[in-house]
Amino acid sequence: MNDMRKVCFISLLLSAVFFSVMLPGCATRHFGLRNMAAVSRYFDRDIPTVWEAVTQSVAGIPIETKDMEQGFLKTDWIKGWSATKSSGLLMEGAWQERYRLFIQVSGEKDKTYVSIQAQIQEKAPGGSRAYRWNRIASDGAIEQDFLKRIENILDVQ
């Protein structure tokens, strides 16, 4: 019976070590993919004026969610081709890229706060990776472009 307790104890200890090492490693690895770069700014305008500028900045892009009361706008996926990745001259393949925007508008005292986040995904031109989209980290360029559009609409320097 004493040997049986030792075996159970060792099994339990090994299981605890396995889960304490493996699960945080998995969570950490995938957590990085969920991070989205956010670009934000305060405007000296009222919420309806800024909301209208946000709506104009995404004109022509399909909208998935638009809720002025909650101050939230989410675009549908905008598809294109990667400017940075290709399969080379011999393979003649272009990577696909797509992104969608999450824009939050909220008022604080006499200012309006706008936060823009882009979720970006890519898909390889061939092989098994050509059948699924993989999330990549944003460098903030898309977010800055849309923030600049809002600034131009509001004529902010």
Backbone as a chain_set.jsonl record, in Angstrom:
{"seq": "MNDMRKVCFISLLLSAVFFSVMLPGCATRHFGLRNMAAVSRYFDRDIPTVWEAVTQSVAGIPIETKDMEQGFLKTDWIKGWSATKSSGLLMEGAWQERYRLFIQVSGEKDKTYVSIQAQIQEKAPGGSRAYRWNRIASDGAIEQDFLKRIENILDVQ", "coords": {"N": [[0.816, -1.185, 0.0], [1.963, 1.193, 0.674], [3.76, 1.611, -1.444], [1.945, 2.06, -3.465], [0.845, 4.52, -2.732], [3.072, 6.144, -3.098], [3.385, 5.977, -5.884], [0.987, 7.15, -6.756], [1.327, 9.696, -5.632], [3.618, 10.584, -7.006], [2.63, 10.548, -9.63], [0.621, 12.465, -9.436], [2.178, 14.691, -8.785], [3.787, 14.924, -11.1], [1.785, 15.456, -12.971], [0.88, 17.927, -12.031], [3.181, 19.486, -12.42], [3.413, 19.316, -15.212], [1.006, 20.61, -16.107], [1.368, 23.134, -14.969], [3.541, 24.088, -16.349], [3.041, 23.744, -19.133], [0.403, 24.815, -19.756], [0.432, 27.668, -19.076], [2.388, 28.423, -20.935], [1.147, 27.893, -23.408], [-1.0, 29.652, -23.236], [0.311, 32.101, -23.111], [1.588, 32.19, -25.58], [-0.565, 32.322, -27.424], [-1.861, 34.568, -26.493], [-0.474, 36.797, -27.328], [-1.235, 37.023, -29.989], [-3.747, 38.054, -29.828], [-3.527, 40.672, -29.158], [-4.111, 43.982, -30.131], [-3.019, 46.801, -31.828], [-3.687, 50.016, -30.655], [-4.851, 53.179, -31.559], [-5.398, 56.385, -30.487], [-7.227, 59.414, -29.665], [-8.044, 62.596, -28.239], [-10.655, 64.87, -28.967], [-11.647, 68.276, -29.345], [-14.462, 68.516, -29.662], [-18.031, 67.96, -29.857], [-19.777, 64.842, -29.139], [-21.722, 63.968, -31.196], [-20.74, 65.343, -33.491], [-18.136, 64.324, -33.779], [-18.769, 61.627, -34.077], [-20.094, 61.677, -36.539], [-17.93, 62.379, -38.178], [-16.363, 60.088, -37.857], [-18.055, 58.215, -39.072], [-18.021, 59.216, -41.697], [-15.328, 58.791, -42.266], [-15.138, 56.08, -42.712], [-16.584, 55.69, -44.957], [-17.905, 53.9, -47.673], [-16.947, 51.47, -46.872], [-18.059, 48.308, -45.877], [-20.209, 48.059, -43.064], [-20.374, 46.314, -40.049], [-21.323, 46.587, -37.406], [-22.968, 49.329, -36.001], [-23.395, 51.591, -33.659], [-24.468, 54.339, -32.291], [-25.343, 55.181, -29.769], [-23.954, 53.514, -27.975], [-21.499, 54.214, -28.835], [-19.93, 52.773, -30.65], [-18.382, 51.325, -33.443], [-17.997, 48.876, -35.877], [-16.304, 47.56, -38.559], [-16.851, 45.539, -41.497], [-14.871, 42.853, -42.876], [-12.091, 43.995, -44.712], [-10.645, 43.271, -47.619], [-7.508, 42.485, -49.194], [-4.236, 42.522, -50.734], [-1.104, 41.409, -49.514], [1.459, 43.726, -48.95], [3.948, 43.231, -48.105], [4.599, 40.535, -48.074], [5.42, 37.75, -50.13], [5.526, 34.858, -52.27], [7.782, 34.678, -53.69], [9.718, 34.859, -56.772], [9.673, 32.469, -58.247], [7.493, 30.967, -57.307], [5.342, 32.637, -57.683], [3.205, 33.672, -56.07], [0.845, 35.458, -54.149], [0.334, 36.732, -50.938], [-2.693, 36.928, -49.181], [-4.389, 39.537, -47.446], [-6.369, 40.807, -44.802], [-8.405, 43.122, -42.978], [-10.209, 44.467, -40.183], [-11.96, 47.106, -38.568], [-12.259, 48.4, -35.259], [-13.913, 50.831, -33.709], [-14.143, 53.098, -31.141], [-16.075, 55.57, -29.595], [-16.29, 58.05, -27.224], [-17.474, 60.319, -24.691], [-15.86, 62.663, -22.595], [-16.127, 64.902, -20.19], [-15.7, 67.955, -21.66], [-14.679, 66.994, -23.991], [-14.18, 64.65, -26.714], [-13.425, 61.291, -27.011], [-11.655, 59.147, -29.135], [-10.96, 55.898, -30.092], [-9.149, 53.65, -32.037], [-8.863, 50.441, -33.321], [-7.286, 47.894, -35.182], [-7.876, 44.734, -36.522], [-5.953, 42.332, -37.92], [-5.492, 39.917, -40.475], [-3.888, 37.235, -42.264], [-3.395, 35.215, -45.229], [-1.842, 32.476, -46.695], [-0.586, 31.902, -50.077], [-0.605, 29.277, -50.98], [-0.524, 25.72, -50.241], [-1.181, 24.092, -47.052], [-1.715, 26.246, -45.421], [-3.162, 27.974, -46.952], [-5.835, 27.719, -46.613], [-6.821, 28.858, -44.341], [-7.258, 31.756, -42.293], [-4.82, 33.631, -40.593], [-4.102, 35.389, -37.682], [-2.294, 38.426, -37.421], [-0.008, 40.723, -35.892], [-0.793, 44.156, -35.568], [0.842, 47.001, -36.92], [0.057, 49.502, -36.402], [-0.302, 51.298, -38.483], [-2.638, 51.26, -40.111], [-4.584, 52.065, -38.278], [-3.617, 54.633, -37.658], [-3.912, 55.847, -40.133], [-6.737, 55.957, -40.421], [-7.352, 57.538, -38.206], [-6.134, 59.894, -38.985], [-7.752, 60.488, -41.171], [-10.14, 61.116, -39.827], [-9.279, 63.366, -38.394], [-8.768, 65.098, -40.553], [-11.344, 65.398, -41.621], [-12.591, 66.676, -39.488], [-11.092, 68.899, -39.571], [-8.773, 69.337, -37.995], [-5.753, 70.414, -36.636]], "CA": [[0.0, 0.0, 0.0], [2.864, 2.32, 0.735], [4.253, 1.811, -2.8], [0.836, 2.604, -4.236], [0.762, 5.939, -2.392], [4.199, 6.811, -3.749], [3.084, 6.054, -7.316], [-0.069, 8.16, -6.895], [1.913, 10.994, -5.328], [4.507, 10.954, -8.121], [1.764, 10.838, -10.777], [-0.016, 13.739, -9.166], [3.219, 15.71, -8.863], [4.136, 15.092, -12.511], [0.654, 16.122, -13.624], [0.897, 19.324, -11.611], [4.3, 20.129, -13.103], [3.061, 19.396, -16.625], [0.008, 21.644, -16.324], [1.886, 24.446, -14.595], [4.516, 24.504, -17.358], [2.475, 23.749, -20.477], [-0.751, 25.688, -19.954], [0.799, 29.079, -19.211], [3.122, 28.597, -22.187], [0.161, 27.954, -24.479], [-1.769, 30.882, -23.088], [1.176, 33.22, -23.443], [1.836, 32.188, -27.008], [-1.743, 32.771, -28.142], [-2.282, 35.878, -26.017], [0.165, 37.804, -28.161], [-1.976, 37.179, -31.225], [-4.993, 38.778, -29.576], [-3.254, 42.084, -28.946], [-4.302, 44.844, -31.282], [-2.498, 48.139, -31.578], [-4.753, 51.012, -30.583], [-4.472, 54.556, -31.767], [-6.508, 57.15, -29.925], [-7.031, 60.858, -29.564], [-9.136, 63.432, -27.736], [-11.031, 65.972, -29.841], [-12.41, 69.343, -28.695], [-15.741, 68.568, -30.361], [-19.057, 67.155, -29.193], [-19.861, 63.452, -29.606], [-22.371, 63.805, -32.51], [-19.862, 65.843, -34.553], [-17.045, 63.352, -33.956], [-19.383, 60.401, -34.6], [-20.323, 61.914, -37.973], [-16.605, 62.315, -38.816], [-15.987, 58.667, -37.867], [-18.892, 57.59, -40.105], [-17.492, 59.649, -42.996], [-13.995, 58.221, -42.478], [-15.263, 54.687, -43.165], [-17.518, 55.666, -46.086], [-17.542, 52.932, -48.712], [-16.552, 50.205, -46.237], [-19.229, 47.677, -45.245], [-20.254, 48.171, -41.607], [-21.011, 45.185, -39.377], [-22.036, 47.116, -36.24], [-22.904, 50.787, -35.879], [-24.259, 51.925, -32.531], [-24.063, 55.66, -31.801], [-25.603, 55.268, -28.328], [-22.831, 52.868, -27.293], [-20.272, 54.798, -29.353], [-19.126, 51.674, -31.175], [-18.509, 51.006, -34.853], [-17.138, 47.757, -36.297], [-16.436, 47.342, -39.996], [-16.707, 44.187, -41.998], [-13.502, 42.619, -43.334], [-11.62, 44.682, -45.904], [-9.651, 42.327, -48.152], [-6.518, 42.977, -50.138], [-3.027, 41.72, -50.904], [0.0, 41.836, -48.656], [2.504, 44.516, -49.592], [5.246, 42.838, -47.549], [4.879, 39.104, -48.22], [5.154, 37.064, -51.393], [6.157, 33.544, -52.315], [8.989, 34.781, -54.493], [9.556, 34.901, -58.215], [9.381, 31.154, -58.811], [6.182, 30.484, -56.892], [4.367, 33.61, -58.164], [2.026, 33.686, -55.215], [0.694, 36.632, -53.297], [-0.381, 36.512, -49.681], [-3.878, 37.754, -48.981], [-4.488, 40.177, -46.149], [-7.64, 41.472, -44.548], [-8.48, 43.752, -41.671], [-11.448, 45.127, -39.808], [-11.728, 48.153, -37.579], [-13.091, 48.572, -34.075], [-13.786, 52.244, -33.356], [-14.902, 53.458, -29.947], [-16.218, 57.012, -29.418], [-16.898, 58.328, -25.919], [-17.307, 61.69, -24.225], [-15.308, 62.905, -21.269], [-16.249, 66.339, -19.912], [-15.969, 68.725, -22.872], [-13.902, 66.404, -25.076], [-14.627, 63.361, -27.227], [-12.304, 60.358, -27.128], [-11.783, 58.163, -30.207], [-9.952, 54.839, -30.072], [-9.263, 52.817, -33.235], [-8.064, 49.221, -33.309], [-7.42, 47.084, -36.386], [-7.584, 43.308, -36.406], [-5.393, 41.986, -39.229], [-5.257, 38.497, -40.727], [-3.269, 36.939, -43.548], [-3.565, 33.851, -45.717], [-0.792, 32.118, -47.639], [-1.101, 31.62, -51.417], [-0.688, 27.853, -51.277], [-0.265, 24.791, -49.155], [-2.241, 23.939, -46.063], [-2.021, 27.549, -44.827], [-4.009, 28.736, -47.866], [-7.234, 27.458, -46.293], [-7.246, 29.495, -43.091], [-6.727, 33.068, -41.983], [-4.025, 33.685, -39.368], [-3.994, 36.751, -37.165], [-0.96, 39.006, -37.279], [-0.014, 41.951, -35.088], [-0.865, 45.418, -36.303], [1.917, 47.953, -36.633], [-0.583, 50.777, -36.102], [-0.414, 52.145, -39.676], [-4.045, 51.348, -40.525], [-5.252, 52.875, -37.271], [-3.172, 56.015, -37.818], [-4.515, 56.342, -41.366], [-8.127, 56.305, -40.165], [-7.365, 58.67, -37.288], [-5.791, 61.059, -39.809], [-8.969, 60.804, -41.934], [-11.068, 61.783, -38.902], [-8.708, 64.689, -38.136], [-8.972, 65.916, -41.759], [-12.773, 65.703, -41.703], [-12.862, 67.668, -38.45], [-10.189, 70.016, -39.837], [-7.951, 69.495, -36.793], [-4.32, 70.501, -36.936]], "C": [[0.864, 1.255, 0.0], [3.423, 2.644, -0.65], [3.178, 2.443, -3.679], [0.675, 4.101, -3.967], [1.883, 6.725, -3.057], [3.926, 6.998, -5.234], [2.022, 7.125, -7.567], [0.492, 9.562, -6.671], [2.801, 11.476, -6.471], [3.684, 11.301, -9.357], [1.1, 12.201, -10.632], [0.978, 14.886, -9.3], [3.609, 15.974, -10.316], [3.021, 15.792, -13.281], [0.64, 17.61, -13.291], [2.012, 20.092, -12.316], [3.971, 20.334, -14.578], [2.09, 20.545, -16.875], [0.515, 23.035, -15.959], [2.892, 24.967, -15.615], [3.856, 24.678, -18.727], [1.337, 24.746, -20.661], [-0.393, 27.166, -19.988], [1.575, 29.355, -20.495], [2.18, 28.712, -23.365], [-0.606, 29.263, -24.411], [-0.934, 32.098, -23.482], [1.385, 33.306, -24.943], [0.634, 32.739, -27.765], [-2.199, 34.149, -27.698], [-1.707, 36.977, -26.892], [-0.585, 38.042, -29.459], [-3.248, 37.986, -31.033], [-4.768, 40.265, -29.371], [-3.468, 42.849, -30.239], [-3.758, 46.213, -30.921], [-3.665, 49.116, -31.588], [-4.158, 52.397, -30.787], [-5.653, 55.389, -31.292], [-6.157, 58.631, -29.847], [-8.27, 61.495, -28.942], [-9.376, 64.553, -28.745], [-11.847, 66.992, -29.043], [-13.72, 69.576, -29.453], [-16.743, 67.728, -29.589], [-19.162, 65.777, -29.851], [-20.556, 63.33, -30.965], [-21.496, 64.269, -33.68], [-18.744, 64.847, -34.837], [-17.598, 62.054, -34.534], [-19.633, 60.53, -36.102], [-19.003, 61.836, -38.742], [-16.118, 60.868, -38.908], [-16.758, 57.95, -38.97], [-18.388, 57.963, -41.499], [-16.143, 59.009, -43.295], [-14.041, 56.78, -42.977], [-16.269, 54.565, -44.309], [-17.008, 54.712, -47.164], [-17.113, 51.587, -48.177], [-17.804, 49.582, -45.621], [-19.117, 47.706, -43.723], [-20.987, 46.965, -41.035], [-21.867, 45.658, -38.203], [-21.839, 48.619, -36.185], [-23.911, 51.198, -34.822], [-23.792, 53.245, -31.919], [-24.279, 55.779, -30.299], [-24.479, 54.654, -27.508], [-21.484, 53.445, -27.742], [-19.345, 53.752, -29.954], [-19.435, 51.437, -32.642], [-17.513, 49.899, -35.189], [-17.382, 47.533, -37.777], [-16.423, 45.853, -40.303], [-15.258, 44.042, -42.475], [-13.242, 43.367, -44.634], [-10.462, 43.844, -46.432], [-8.729, 43.0, -49.157], [-5.343, 42.024, -50.229], [-1.922, 42.285, -50.039], [1.03, 42.602, -49.479], [3.884, 44.057, -49.144], [5.591, 41.371, -47.767], [4.55, 38.617, -49.62], [5.861, 35.72, -51.338], [7.399, 33.541, -53.187], [8.685, 34.732, -55.981], [9.147, 33.556, -58.801], [7.963, 30.68, -58.5], [5.054, 31.384, -57.41], [3.081, 33.605, -57.351], [2.008, 34.919, -54.343], [-0.106, 36.257, -52.06], [-1.583, 37.444, -49.643], [-3.833, 38.351, -47.579], [-5.886, 40.769, -46.016], [-7.59, 42.095, -43.163], [-9.897, 44.262, -41.448], [-11.135, 46.083, -38.673], [-12.734, 48.079, -36.445], [-12.871, 50.017, -33.621], [-14.717, 52.54, -32.194], [-14.901, 54.979, -29.803], [-16.91, 57.241, -28.078], [-16.59, 59.764, -25.506], [-16.752, 61.726, -22.82], [-15.24, 64.405, -21.065], [-16.571, 67.073, -21.216], [-15.176, 68.217, -24.077], [-14.526, 65.08, -25.503], [-13.403, 62.512, -27.517], [-12.608, 59.346, -28.221], [-10.626, 57.189, -30.102], [-10.202, 53.93, -31.266], [-8.323, 51.631, -33.093], [-8.328, 48.468, -34.609], [-7.058, 45.646, -36.054], [-7.169, 42.856, -37.799], [-5.168, 40.481, -39.312], [-4.627, 38.338, -42.105], [-3.509, 35.485, -43.918], [-2.523, 33.607, -46.803], [-1.395, 31.794, -49.009], [-1.25, 30.133, -51.731], [-0.378, 27.007, -50.068], [-1.413, 24.741, -48.172], [-2.626, 25.272, -45.425], [-2.918, 28.404, -45.717], [-5.491, 28.588, -47.548], [-7.707, 28.125, -45.008], [-6.55, 30.853, -42.929], [-5.986, 33.002, -40.66], [-3.854, 35.137, -38.949], [-2.542, 37.169, -37.064], [-1.087, 40.312, -36.495], [-0.053, 43.173, -36.001], [0.325, 46.292, -35.929], [1.37, 49.361, -36.357], [-0.797, 51.678, -37.311], [-1.863, 52.328, -40.121], [-4.803, 52.261, -39.566], [-4.896, 54.352, -37.425], [-3.775, 56.637, -39.071], [-5.967, 56.777, -41.127], [-8.248, 57.458, -39.172], [-7.056, 59.958, -38.043], [-6.992, 61.469, -40.662], [-9.961, 61.575, -41.066], [-10.577, 63.211, -38.62], [-8.944, 65.615, -39.328], [-10.437, 66.31, -41.91], [-13.133, 66.778, -40.688], [-12.013, 68.926, -38.599], [-9.383, 70.38, -38.597], [-6.487, 69.506, -37.199], [-3.511, 69.741, -35.932]], "O": [[0.511, 2.261, -0.617], [3.551, 3.816, -1.003], [3.481, 3.269, -4.539], [0.397, 4.866, -4.89], [1.669, 7.844, -3.524], [4.206, 8.062, -5.786], [2.153, 7.92, -8.498], [0.181, 10.495, -7.411], [2.741, 12.643, -6.859], [4.011, 12.255, -10.063], [1.03, 12.982, -11.581], [0.655, 15.932, -9.863], [3.745, 17.13, -10.718], [3.288, 16.627, -14.146], [0.416, 18.448, -14.164], [1.806, 21.221, -12.76], [4.223, 21.405, -15.13], [2.323, 21.369, -17.76], [0.12, 24.017, -16.588], [3.074, 26.179, -15.73], [4.102, 25.676, -19.404], [1.324, 25.464, -21.661], [-0.881, 27.874, -20.87], [1.426, 30.427, -21.082], [2.393, 29.549, -24.242], [-0.831, 29.907, -25.435], [-1.441, 33.02, -24.121], [1.359, 34.398, -25.511], [0.808, 33.554, -28.67], [-2.869, 34.842, -28.464], [-2.375, 37.974, -27.167], [-0.571, 39.157, -29.98], [-3.771, 38.547, -31.995], [-5.721, 41.043, -29.405], [-3.053, 42.409, -31.311], [-4.012, 46.722, -29.829], [-4.537, 49.034, -32.454], [-3.1, 52.728, -30.251], [-6.794, 55.114, -31.665], [-5.0, 59.04, -29.945], [-9.388, 61.003, -29.096], [-8.434, 65.113, -29.306], [-12.638, 66.622, -28.176], [-14.036, 70.704, -29.834], [-16.366, 66.89, -28.77], [-18.695, 65.575, -30.972], [-20.027, 62.639, -31.836], [-21.511, 63.652, -34.745], [-18.44, 64.56, -35.994], [-16.963, 61.442, -35.393], [-19.404, 59.58, -36.851], [-18.963, 61.284, -39.841], [-15.531, 60.469, -39.914], [-16.18, 57.164, -39.721], [-18.336, 57.111, -42.386], [-15.842, 58.713, -44.452], [-13.088, 56.309, -43.597], [-16.752, 53.471, -44.6], [-15.828, 54.723, -47.516], [-16.93, 50.647, -48.951], [-18.539, 50.267, -44.91], [-18.059, 47.414, -43.165], [-22.086, 46.63, -41.477], [-22.993, 45.195, -38.02], [-20.723, 49.126, -36.303], [-25.12, 51.162, -35.049], [-22.846, 53.274, -31.132], [-23.478, 56.417, -29.616], [-24.091, 55.195, -26.472], [-20.456, 53.198, -27.112], [-18.127, 53.826, -29.795], [-20.598, 51.357, -33.039], [-16.338, 49.976, -34.831], [-18.519, 47.34, -38.207], [-16.036, 45.028, -39.475], [-14.506, 45.017, -42.472], [-14.074, 43.368, -45.542], [-9.426, 43.719, -45.778], [-9.106, 43.936, -49.861], [-5.444, 40.859, -49.846], [-1.821, 43.498, -49.855], [1.418, 42.175, -50.566], [4.888, 44.451, -49.738], [6.758, 40.994, -47.658], [3.548, 39.01, -50.217], [6.693, 35.479, -50.464], [8.003, 32.489, -53.396], [7.534, 34.581, -56.39], [8.362, 33.505, -59.748], [7.313, 30.061, -59.342], [3.923, 30.923, -57.559], [1.988, 33.538, -57.913], [3.047, 35.366, -53.858], [-1.107, 35.545, -52.145], [-1.491, 38.609, -50.029], [-3.306, 37.743, -46.648], [-6.499, 41.178, -47.003], [-6.837, 41.659, -42.292], [-10.668, 44.459, -42.387], [-10.178, 45.897, -37.922], [-13.901, 47.742, -36.645], [-11.773, 50.381, -33.2], [-15.916, 52.27, -32.252], [-13.846, 55.609, -29.882], [-17.984, 56.695, -27.825], [-15.584, 60.345, -25.915], [-17.127, 60.924, -21.964], [-14.42, 65.096, -21.67], [-17.619, 66.829, -21.813], [-15.021, 68.931, -25.067], [-15.295, 64.47, -24.761], [-12.466, 62.954, -28.181], [-13.686, 58.753, -28.241], [-9.464, 57.589, -30.032], [-11.329, 53.488, -31.489], [-7.142, 51.791, -32.784], [-9.465, 48.412, -35.079], [-6.058, 45.38, -35.388], [-7.941, 42.98, -38.75], [-4.717, 39.851, -38.356], [-4.8, 39.177, -42.99], [-3.784, 34.641, -43.065], [-2.346, 34.421, -47.709], [-2.574, 31.451, -49.102], [-1.961, 29.776, -52.67], [-0.015, 27.515, -49.007], [-2.489, 25.282, -48.428], [-3.746, 25.417, -44.937], [-3.389, 29.456, -45.282], [-6.321, 29.265, -48.155], [-8.867, 27.976, -44.624], [-5.419, 31.055, -43.37], [-6.466, 32.387, -39.707], [-3.506, 35.997, -39.757], [-1.675, 36.385, -36.676], [-2.156, 40.921, -36.452], [0.575, 43.204, -37.059], [0.757, 46.321, -34.777], [2.135, 50.293, -36.11], [-1.42, 52.731, -37.179], [-2.268, 53.437, -40.469], [-5.569, 53.125, -39.993], [-5.766, 55.219, -37.336], [-4.112, 57.821, -39.076], [-6.377, 57.845, -41.581], [-9.16, 58.276, -39.291], [-7.654, 60.998, -37.768], [-7.231, 62.66, -40.859], [-10.549, 62.562, -41.508], [-11.371, 64.151, -38.611], [-9.281, 66.784, -39.145], [-10.736, 67.442, -42.29], [-13.899, 67.691, -40.995], [-12.182, 69.893, -37.857], [-9.309, 71.541, -38.195], [-6.05, 68.693, -38.013], [-2.284, 69.705, -36.029]]}, "num_chains": 1, "name": "protein.A"}
